[in-house]
């Protein structure tokens, strides 16, 4: 399980740099939903894949969907996203 901070650093090392405002919003969403890092990472990853950039509204909506869906692993998260019409590779 990768910490959110480490995941953001890994994105940066791959060339995807998030601004301070976006990073602050990511942590705001984490606090708002009380989501564990692994769910936040999934929401962030799929936001970037689906939107090709950081979209705060999309991220919060996806994060809330995952938290409210009470997913317990990545497979369940992917299934829930598929049920909601979000399929990214």
Residue pairs with C-beta under 8 A, 6 or more apart in sequence:
1 36
1 37
1 38
2 10
2 37
2 38
2 41
3 37
4 26
4 27
4 30
4 37
4 40
4 41
4 44
7 37
7 41
7 44
7 45
8 18
8 23
8 26
8 44
11 17
11 18
11 48
12 18
16 48
18 26
18 54
22 54
22 56
25 54
25 56
25 59
26 40
26 44
26 54
26 59
29 35
29 40
29 43
29 56
29 59
29 60
29 63
30 37
30 40
30 63
32 60
33 63
33 64
33 67
34 67
35 43
35 63
35 66
35 67
38 74
39 63
39 66
39 67
39 71
39 77
40 63
42 66
42 74
42 77
43 59
43 62
43 63
43 66
44 54
44 59
46 62
46 81
46 86
46 88
47 54
47 55
47 58
47 59
47 62
48 54
49 88
49 89
50 58
50 86
50 88
51 58
62 81
62 86
65 80
65 81
65 84
66 77
66 80
66 81
69 76
69 77
69 80
71 77
71 80
81 87
81 88
